[in-house]
Amino acid sequence: ATAVEPELTTVRLPAEQVGERGMEALLAVLEGRPAEPGSLPVRLVVRGSTAPPPAASRT
């Protein structure tokens, strides 16, 4: 995301936790159980590709 101009805004994910949850889900499915739902912490990394909203026109 930082190798292009403007740098791209991204969402940062905890890669290790994503892999852990994926493996837990796979093992659950292989054992005939439903995968556990859940969420992971994510963080928006704002870079140059994000601009403020356009100003509202006053008419």
Biopython code that builds the backbone (N, CA, C, O; Angstrom):
import numpy as np
from Bio.PDB.StructureBuilder import StructureBuilder

atoms = [
    (1, "ALA", "N", (0.809, -1.196, 0.000)),
    (1, "ALA", "CA", (0.000, 0.000, 0.000)),
    (1, "ALA", "C", (0.850, 1.258, 0.000)),
    (1, "ALA", "O", (0.370, 2.328, -0.374)),
    (2, "THR", "N", (2.098, 1.146, 0.411)),
    (2, "THR", "CA", (2.954, 2.331, 0.441)),
    (2, "THR", "C", (3.863, 2.410, -0.786)),
    (2, "THR", "O", (4.639, 3.357, -0.917)),
    (3, "ALA", "N", (3.775, 1.431, -1.682)),
    (3, "ALA", "CA", (4.658, 1.406, -2.847)),
    (3, "ALA", "C", (4.082, 2.170, -4.033)),
    (3, "ALA", "O", (4.755, 2.299, -5.056)),
    (4, "VAL", "N", (2.877, 2.673, -3.927)),
    (4, "VAL", "CA", (2.252, 3.405, -5.022)),
    (4, "VAL", "C", (2.010, 4.845, -4.588)),
    (4, "VAL", "O", (2.073, 5.162, -3.400)),
    (5, "GLU", "N", (1.736, 5.705, -5.547)),
    (5, "GLU", "CA", (1.481, 7.104, -5.258)),
    (5, "GLU", "C", (0.105, 7.464, -5.784)),
    (5, "GLU", "O", (-0.105, 7.299, -6.986)),
    (6, "PRO", "N", (-0.825, 7.927, -5.022)),
    (6, "PRO", "CA", (-0.714, 8.141, -3.588)),
    (6, "PRO", "C", (-0.753, 6.804, -2.848)),
    (6, "PRO", "O", (-1.272, 5.811, -3.357)),
    (7, "GLU", "N", (-0.193, 6.802, -1.640)),
    (7, "GLU", "CA", (-0.232, 5.584, -0.828)),
    (7, "GLU", "C", (-1.687, 5.225, -0.551)),
    (7, "GLU", "O", (-2.518, 6.105, -0.324)),
    (8, "LEU", "N", (-1.995, 3.917, -0.571)),
    (8, "LEU", "CA", (-3.365, 3.457, -0.434)),
    (8, "LEU", "C", (-3.784, 3.297, 1.019)),
    (8, "LEU", "O", (-3.024, 2.805, 1.853)),
    (9, "THR", "N", (-4.995, 3.716, 1.302)),
    (9, "THR", "CA", (-5.594, 3.496, 2.612)),
    (9, "THR", "C", (-5.930, 2.014, 2.718)),
    (9, "THR", "O", (-6.447, 1.430, 1.766)),
    (10, "THR", "N", (-5.646, 1.406, 3.848)),
    (10, "THR", "CA", (-5.880, -0.032, 4.025)),
    (10, "THR", "C", (-6.518, -0.316, 5.373)),
    (10, "THR", "O", (-6.649, 0.570, 6.218)),
    (11, "VAL", "N", (-6.908, -1.553, 5.554)),
    (11, "VAL", "CA", (-7.389, -2.035, 6.844)),
    (11, "VAL", "C", (-6.351, -3.018, 7.359)),
    (11, "VAL", "O", (-6.046, -4.010, 6.697)),
    (12, "ARG", "N", (-5.817, -2.748, 8.519)),
    (12, "ARG", "CA", (-4.801, -3.625, 9.115)),
    (12, "ARG", "C", (-5.494, -4.729, 9.899)),
    (12, "ARG", "O", (-6.328, -4.464, 10.764)),
    (13, "LEU", "N", (-5.138, -5.972, 9.585)),
    (13, "LEU", "CA", (-5.695, -7.147, 10.252)),
    (13, "LEU", "C", (-4.607, -7.841, 11.057)),
    (13, "LEU", "O", (-3.441, -7.821, 10.661)),
    (14, "PRO", "N", (-4.963, -8.449, 12.173)),
    (14, "PRO", "CA", (-3.979, -9.207, 12.941)),
    (14, "PRO", "C", (-3.752, -10.573, 12.271)),
    (14, "PRO", "O", (-4.506, -11.515, 12.515)),
    (15, "ALA", "N", (-2.731, -10.676, 11.442)),
    (15, "ALA", "CA", (-2.514, -11.855, 10.596)),
    (15, "ALA", "C", (-2.458, -13.158, 11.387)),
    (15, "ALA", "O", (-3.026, -14.164, 10.960)),
    (16, "GLU", "N", (-1.788, -13.151, 12.522)),
    (16, "GLU", "CA", (-1.677, -14.382, 13.303)),
    (16, "GLU", "C", (-3.050, -14.842, 13.799)),
    (16, "GLU", "O", (-3.358, -16.033, 13.767)),
    (17, "GLN", "N", (-3.861, -13.906, 14.252)),
    (17, "GLN", "CA", (-5.202, -14.254, 14.729)),
    (17, "GLN", "C", (-6.101, -14.703, 13.584)),
    (17, "GLN", "O", (-6.938, -15.585, 13.770)),
    (18, "VAL", "N", (-5.943, -14.113, 12.407)),
    (18, "VAL", "CA", (-6.725, -14.540, 11.241)),
    (18, "VAL", "C", (-6.404, -15.994, 10.925)),
    (18, "VAL", "O", (-7.312, -16.790, 10.681)),
    (19, "GLY", "N", (-5.121, -16.349, 10.928)),
    (19, "GLY", "CA", (-4.723, -17.729, 10.672)),
    (19, "GLY", "C", (-5.229, -18.682, 11.739)),
    (19, "GLY", "O", (-5.681, -19.784, 11.432)),
    (20, "GLU", "N", (-5.153, -18.258, 12.989)),
    (20, "GLU", "CA", (-5.620, -19.096, 14.093)),
    (20, "GLU", "C", (-7.124, -19.355, 13.975)),
    (20, "GLU", "O", (-7.578, -20.490, 14.123)),
    (21, "ARG", "N", (-7.879, -18.313, 13.714)),
    (21, "ARG", "CA", (-9.334, -18.476, 13.576)),
    (21, "ARG", "C", (-9.680, -19.339, 12.367)),
    (21, "ARG", "O", (-10.613, -20.140, 12.415)),
    (22, "GLY", "N", (-8.929, -19.172, 11.292)),
    (22, "GLY", "CA", (-9.169, -19.993, 10.106)),
    (22, "GLY", "C", (-8.932, -21.465, 10.381)),
    (22, "GLY", "O", (-9.716, -22.312, 9.953)),
    (23, "MET", "N", (-7.860, -21.776, 11.089)),
    (23, "MET", "CA", (-7.557, -23.170, 11.415)),
    (23, "MET", "C", (-8.611, -23.743, 12.352)),
    (23, "MET", "O", (-9.038, -24.885, 12.187)),
    (24, "GLU", "N", (-9.035, -22.941, 13.348)),
    (24, "GLU", "CA", (-10.091, -23.398, 14.258)),
    (24, "GLU", "C", (-11.382, -23.689, 13.488)),
    (24, "GLU", "O", (-12.061, -24.677, 13.768)),
    (25, "ALA", "N", (-11.719, -22.842, 12.530)),
    (25, "ALA", "CA", (-12.933, -23.045, 11.730)),
    (25, "ALA", "C", (-12.814, -24.296, 10.875)),
    (25, "ALA", "O", (-13.764, -25.072, 10.771)),
    (26, "LEU", "N", (-11.649, -24.496, 10.260)),
    (26, "LEU", "CA", (-11.438, -25.680, 9.437)),
    (26, "LEU", "C", (-11.565, -26.954, 10.272)),
    (26, "LEU", "O", (-12.229, -27.903, 9.854)),
    (27, "LEU", "N", (-10.935, -26.984, 11.447)),
    (27, "LEU", "CA", (-11.011, -28.169, 12.293)),
    (27, "LEU", "C", (-12.447, -28.425, 12.750)),
    (27, "LEU", "O", (-12.881, -29.575, 12.811)),
    (28, "ALA", "N", (-13.176, -27.372, 13.066)),
    (28, "ALA", "CA", (-14.571, -27.531, 13.481)),
    (28, "ALA", "C", (-15.400, -28.153, 12.357)),
    (28, "ALA", "O", (-16.172, -29.082, 12.593)),
    (29, "VAL", "N", (-15.241, -27.649, 11.157)),
    (29, "VAL", "CA", (-16.003, -28.183, 10.021)),
    (29, "VAL", "C", (-15.630, -29.637, 9.752)),
    (29, "VAL", "O", (-16.503, -30.458, 9.471)),
    (30, "LEU", "N", (-14.350, -29.957, 9.834)),
    (30, "LEU", "CA", (-13.916, -31.339, 9.607)),
    (30, "LEU", "C", (-14.470, -32.287, 10.668)),
    (30, "LEU", "O", (-14.661, -33.476, 10.409)),
    (31, "GLU", "N", (-14.730, -31.751, 11.870)),
    (31, "GLU", "CA", (-15.301, -32.561, 12.951)),
    (31, "GLU", "C", (-16.823, -32.537, 12.941)),
    (31, "GLU", "O", (-17.457, -33.121, 13.820)),
    (32, "GLY", "N", (-17.417, -31.865, 11.954)),
    (32, "GLY", "CA", (-18.865, -31.820, 11.835)),
    (32, "GLY", "C", (-19.534, -30.784, 12.720)),
    (32, "GLY", "O", (-20.749, -30.825, 12.913)),
    (33, "ARG", "N", (-18.751, -29.853, 13.262)),
    (33, "ARG", "CA", (-19.309, -28.799, 14.104)),
    (33, "ARG", "C", (-19.357, -27.503, 13.317)),
    (33, "ARG", "O", (-18.579, -27.311, 12.383)),
    (34, "PRO", "N", (-20.263, -26.615, 13.687)),
    (34, "PRO", "CA", (-20.240, -25.293, 13.031)),
    (34, "PRO", "C", (-19.049, -24.484, 13.536)),
    (34, "PRO", "O", (-18.631, -24.626, 14.685)),
    (35, "ALA", "N", (-18.523, -23.656, 12.684)),
    (35, "ALA", "CA", (-17.421, -22.788, 13.087)),
    (35, "ALA", "C", (-17.956, -21.721, 14.038)),
    (35, "ALA", "O", (-19.070, -21.225, 13.868)),
    (36, "GLU", "N", (-17.153, -21.377, 15.036)),
    (36, "GLU", "CA", (-17.541, -20.352, 16.006)),
    (36, "GLU", "C", (-17.497, -18.972, 15.362)),
    (36, "GLU", "O", (-16.485, -18.601, 14.767)),
    (37, "PRO", "N", (-18.579, -18.207, 15.473)),
    (37, "PRO", "CA", (-18.528, -16.834, 14.947)),
    (37, "PRO", "C", (-17.695, -15.956, 15.875)),
    (37, "PRO", "O", (-17.521, -16.277, 17.050)),
    (38, "GLY", "N", (-17.202, -14.892, 15.365)),
    (38, "GLY", "CA", (-16.426, -13.980, 16.197)),
    (38, "GLY", "C", (-15.894, -12.832, 15.374)),
    (38, "GLY", "O", (-16.027, -12.817, 14.150)),
    (39, "SER", "N", (-15.302, -11.888, 16.035)),
    (39, "SER", "CA", (-14.729, -10.744, 15.337)),
    (39, "SER", "C", (-13.275, -10.582, 15.751)),
    (39, "SER", "O", (-12.837, -11.109, 16.774)),
    (40, "LEU", "N", (-12.552, -9.853, 14.947)),
    (40, "LEU", "CA", (-11.153, -9.570, 15.215)),
    (40, "LEU", "C", (-10.957, -8.061, 15.224)),
    (40, "LEU", "O", (-11.696, -7.337, 14.557)),
    (41, "PRO", "N", (-9.971, -7.581, 15.971)),
    (41, "PRO", "CA", (-9.710, -6.143, 15.952)),
    (41, "PRO", "C", (-9.073, -5.745, 14.622)),
    (41, "PRO", "O", (-8.134, -6.392, 14.156)),
    (42, "VAL", "N", (-9.577, -4.705, 14.033)),
    (42, "VAL", "CA", (-9.005, -4.175, 12.793)),
    (42, "VAL", "C", (-8.749, -2.684, 13.009)),
    (42, "VAL", "O", (-9.331, -2.054, 13.892)),
    (43, "ARG", "N", (-7.863, -2.145, 12.179)),
    (43, "ARG", "CA", (-7.549, -0.725, 12.293)),
    (43, "ARG", "C", (-7.446, -0.128, 10.902)),
    (43, "ARG", "O", (-6.750, -0.663, 10.039)),
    (44, "LEU", "N", (-8.133, 0.970, 10.687)),
    (44, "LEU", "CA", (-8.057, 1.685, 9.420)),
    (44, "LEU", "C", (-6.757, 2.474, 9.402)),
    (44, "LEU", "O", (-6.478, 3.249, 10.317)),
    (45, "VAL", "N", (-5.961, 2.271, 8.352)),
    (45, "VAL", "CA", (-4.708, 2.997, 8.185)),
    (45, "VAL", "C", (-4.919, 3.986, 7.046)),
    (45, "VAL", "O", (-4.871, 3.622, 5.871)),
    (46, "VAL", "N", (-5.153, 5.233, 7.410)),
    (46, "VAL", "CA", (-5.462, 6.270, 6.423)),
    (46, "VAL", "C", (-4.168, 6.780, 5.811)),
    (46, "VAL", "O", (-3.237, 7.172, 6.514)),
    (47, "ARG", "N", (-4.134, 6.766, 4.487)),
    (47, "ARG", "CA", (-2.961, 7.261, 3.752)),
    (47, "ARG", "C", (-3.430, 8.259, 2.694)),
    (47, "ARG", "O", (-4.559, 8.746, 2.742)),
    (48, "GLY", "N", (-2.568, 8.548, 1.762)),
    (48, "GLY", "CA", (-2.829, 9.600, 0.776)),
    (48, "GLY", "C", (-3.987, 9.371, -0.164)),
    (48, "GLY", "O", (-4.450, 10.323, -0.793)),
    (49, "SER", "N", (-4.478, 8.150, -0.291)),
    (49, "SER", "CA", (-5.593, 7.897, -1.212)),
    (49, "SER", "C", (-6.937, 8.281, -0.620)),
    (49, "SER", "O", (-7.959, 8.198, -1.302)),
    (50, "THR", "N", (-6.952, 8.702, 0.648)),
    (50, "THR", "CA", (-8.189, 9.115, 1.294)),
    (50, "THR", "C", (-8.240, 10.628, 1.333)),
    (50, "THR", "O", (-7.289, 11.291, 1.747)),
    (51, "ALA", "N", (-9.360, 11.155, 0.898)),
    (51, "ALA", "CA", (-9.537, 12.607, 0.887)),
    (51, "ALA", "C", (-10.734, 12.972, 1.736)),
    (51, "ALA", "O", (-11.612, 12.139, 1.960)),
    (52, "PRO", "N", (-10.782, 14.197, 2.211)),
    (52, "PRO", "CA", (-11.969, 14.621, 2.954)),
    (52, "PRO", "C", (-13.177, 14.680, 2.015)),
    (52, "PRO", "O", (-13.003, 14.802, 0.803)),
    (53, "PRO", "N", (-14.370, 14.597, 2.541)),
    (53, "PRO", "CA", (-15.557, 14.685, 1.676)),
    (53, "PRO", "C", (-15.630, 16.059, 1.027)),
    (53, "PRO", "O", (-15.144, 17.039, 1.590)),
    (54, "PRO", "N", (-16.236, 16.135, -0.155)),
    (54, "PRO", "CA", (-16.356, 17.446, -0.799)),
    (54, "PRO", "C", (-17.212, 18.369, 0.051)),
    (54, "PRO", "O", (-18.126, 17.929, 0.748)),
    (55, "ALA", "N", (-16.904, 19.644, -0.019)),
    (55, "ALA", "CA", (-17.677, 20.629, 0.739)),
    (55, "ALA", "C", (-19.089, 20.684, 0.170)),
    (55, "ALA", "O", (-19.282, 20.646, -1.045)),
    (56, "ALA", "N", (-20.071, 20.774, 1.059)),
    (56, "ALA", "CA", (-21.461, 20.872, 0.611)),
    (56, "ALA", "C", (-21.655, 22.219, -0.078)),
    (56, "ALA", "O", (-21.214, 23.258, 0.414)),
    (57, "SER", "N", (-22.320, 22.176, -1.221)),
    (57, "SER", "CA", (-22.572, 23.424, -1.942)),
    (57, "SER", "C", (-23.712, 24.183, -1.276)),
    (57, "SER", "O", (-24.701, 23.592, -0.842)),
    (58, "ARG", "N", (-23.561, 25.469, -1.205)),
    (58, "ARG", "CA", (-24.587, 26.303, -0.594)),
    (58, "ARG", "C", (-25.367, 26.992, -1.708)),
    (58, "ARG", "O", (-24.862, 27.884, -2.389)),
    (59, "THR", "N", (-26.590, 26.560, -1.870)),
    (59, "THR", "CA", (-27.428, 27.167, -2.921)),
    (59, "THR", "C", (-28.673, 27.778, -2.338)),
    (59, "THR", "O", (-29.491, 28.331, -3.073)),
]
sb = StructureBuilder()
sb.init_structure("model")
sb.init_model(0)
sb.init_chain("A")
sb.init_seg("    ")
for serial, (resi, resn, name, xyz) in enumerate(atoms, 1):
    if name == "N":
        sb.init_residue(resn, " ", resi, " ")
    sb.init_atom(name, np.array(xyz, "f"), 0.0, 1.0, " ", f" {name:<3s}", serial, name[0])
structure = sb.get_structure()
